[in-house]
């Protein structure tokens, strides 16, 4: 029988006695069990007992170092009766159980070992380790070392000392094939895989690693003394039975990601397993991206400063103007330049080329009140959220909204009568609709937004249609839902931007 449930946590919670801490322990095992599968050259499946009696497969992983025993997906499969007998025995005995005869029922013969998964003294699940016997041959020194370490890790799983707490970045953690060193209880290398030797050679370490004090050797190879001391301390911590965090070590012509794990199986020889991965090219690309990111943010910062300088010069020029029309034109230019400067200021403080538009509007609205002739009785209220937008969409949008708010404040109300201007943002997936609604005088007779010669509306029309690929409509709005008596028939400008909210990562 096969059943499906959405997530691993949901599947684990179906166990007959699954507490939150037990579910979390099983999740940590699944997050880190590729290491065990690769060392054992075996498929791993995780099984939990159901309240109804059978055992249920909740997770599966295949080795990267050997052919799989199960090309089919076993997640959701139920075992009971004779098939589940080794599971019950592993729980009852509290130690790994190896089935006597190979299973010949499938396409390839396989041998199964069942390991109890213990947490806080309680067996919460079982781990089935299935080895494809058709792929077995005379083992090399590498394979014997891998199998020996896999056996010790399985004993640690049954004792409840493996896995460690969740890594921050499991995907970046070194794999078995990247490079592996086996240490004894004194921290000396008993075995080093060819890839581990290559990684250390790029660090400037010649010759074989076997017999060396790996902590001292790694400390000496690091070009940064602090990083070298941290790496050496991490290796010795693993030898002492602790789980240190993975760390980068740079030296010679290479950068190496190092992860050390203790091997403290009950009754076995204490030691440690050190996984290394050559991440020289990855880290150099990361540094190049960080440099590029810092350069882009510095450019935005300088553009913002230059725009603020331009706005200041225009403001000084406006104060010298005696002609009211010329002064008003310069003040409008100050407002437009300042709006663009605010967008660049936001980008200068962001690590991505993405703008949180609501933060920009929080700065634009007070500026609009300072620079536009908004009557003291007019109120501007924002409703809804713009969310994040790409920088190429945010800049023209902020300019267009600023123009629309300025037009409403300047033309909708006369004589100081009370009024309300609403800025409404509505998101529908990646589509964005912006409404600027007032309850002022309304549209003049015969007004056509497509043929209007007003500069502000021409700017908005160009920004919306050409820059943003959207549409613009102007009409009289529906009655206000809050029940306030409107000052006049009012006007509503609707800007629809399909796909503008699609943020590219």
LINJOUR-V121339 format. One record per residue. N is the residue number from 1. OMEGA is omega in whole degrees, 0 to 359 (999 if undefined). Layout:
BEGIN
n: {N/N}
omega: {OMEGA/OMEGA}
END
This chain:
BEGIN
n: {1/2/3/4/5/6/7/8/9/10/11/12/13/14/15/16/17/18/19/20/21/22/23/24/25/26/27/28/29/30/31/32/33/34/35/36/37/38/39/40/41/42/43/44/45/46/47/48/49/50/51/52/53/54/55/56/57/58/59/60/61/62/63/64/65/66/67/68/69/70/71/72/73/74/75/76/77/78/79/80/81/82/83/84/85/86/87/88/89/90/91/92/93/94/95/96/97/98/99/100/101/102/103/104/105/106/107/108/109/110/111/112/113/114/115/116/117/118/119/120/121/122/123/124/125/126/127/128/129/130/131/132/133/134/135/136/137/138/139/140/141/142/143/144/145/146/147/148/149/150/151/152/153/154/155/156/157/158/159/160/161/162/163/164/165/166/167/168/169/170/171/172/173/174/175/176/177/178/179/180/181/182/183/184/185/186/187/188/189/190/191/192/193/194/195/196/197/198/199/200/201/202/203/204/205/206/207/208/209/210/211/212/213/214/215/216/217/218/219/220/221/222/223/224/225/226/227/228/229/230/231/232/233/234/235/236/237/238/239/240/241/242/243/244/245/246/247/248/249/250/251/252/253/254/255/256/257/258/259/260/261/262/263/264/265/266/267/268/269/270/271/272/273/274/275/276/277/278/279/280/281/282/283/284/285/286/287/288/289/290/291/292/293/294/295/296/297/298/299/300/301/302/303/304/305/306/307/308/309/310/311/312/313/314/315/316/317/318/319/320/321/322/323/324/325/326/327/328/329/330/331/332/333/334/335/336/337/338/339/340/341/342/343/344/345/346/347/348/349/350/351/352/353/354/355/356/357/358/359/360/361/362/363/364/365/366/367/368/369/370/371/372/373/374/375/376/377/378/379/380/381/382/383/384/385/386/387/388/389/390/391/392/393/394/395/396/397/398/399/400/401/402/403/404/405/406/407/408/409/410/411/412/413/414/415/416/417/418/419/420/421/422/423/424/425/426/427/428/429/430/431/432/433/434/435/436/437/438/439/440/441/442/443/444/445/446/447/448/449/450/451/452/453/454/455/456/457/458/459/460/461/462/463/464/465/466/467/468/469/470/471/472/473/474/475/476/477/478/479/480/481/482/483/484/485/486/487/488/489/490/491/492/493/494/495/496/497/498/499/500/501/502/503/504/505}
omega: {179/175/181/174/194/189/178/180/178/180/181/182/178/179/187/180/185/173/179/181/178/176/180/179/178/177/178/177/180/180/187/188/173/176/182/179/180/179/184/185/188/171/177/172/180/185/176/178/177/179/181/176/183/173/187/178/184/181/183/175/180/182/173/186/184/175/181/173/185/175/178/180/181/183/183/180/177/174/171/179/183/180/183/183/178/178/180/179/179/178/183/183/180/180/181/180/177/179/186/184/176/177/182/186/183/180/180/177/179/176/185/169/182/183/175/178/186/176/181/176/183/175/186/182/173/180/177/180/185/181/178/184/179/182/183/178/178/187/175/178/178/183/178/179/179/182/179/179/177/179/179/178/177/177/177/176/181/178/179/180/174/15/173/176/186/175/178/182/183/183/181/181/180/175/180/182/180/181/186/176/177/182/174/184/177/179/179/184/175/181/175/180/179/180/175/177/180/180/179/177/176/175/179/181/180/172/183/178/185/180/183/171/191/180/180/180/180/178/180/182/183/178/176/185/181/179/178/178/179/179/179/179/178/179/181/176/178/177/180/175/180/181/179/177/171/182/175/174/181/178/181/180/186/174/186/172/187/175/181/179/177/170/186/181/178/180/181/179/180/179/181/176/180/176/179/179/177/183/184/183/180/182/178/175/178/180/178/179/178/178/179/180/179/179/180/180/177/177/178/180/181/177/178/179/180/179/177/176/178/179/179/179/178/179/177/180/180/180/181/183/175/179/182/182/180/179/180/180/179/179/176/177/176/181/181/180/181/178/178/180/180/177/179/176/177/179/179/179/182/177/178/181/183/184/170/192/180/177/178/181/177/178/183/185/175/178/178/178/180/191/181/181/179/180/183/181/182/178/176/182/178/179/180/185/176/184/180/175/173/184/182/176/185/185/178/179/180/178/181/179/179/178/182/177/179/179/180/182/186/190/187/187/176/175/176/179/183/180/182/172/179/172/187/177/181/178/173/187/178/181/181/174/180/178/171/189/175/177/182/189/182/184/176/181/177/183/177/182/182/182/181/181/178/184/182/182/175/178/180/182/179/181/185/186/185/185/187/180/182/180/183/177/179/181/176/185/173/179/182/184/184/175/178/178/182/178/181/181/174/180/175/175/183/176/180/183/179/177/182/182/179/182/178/181/999}
END
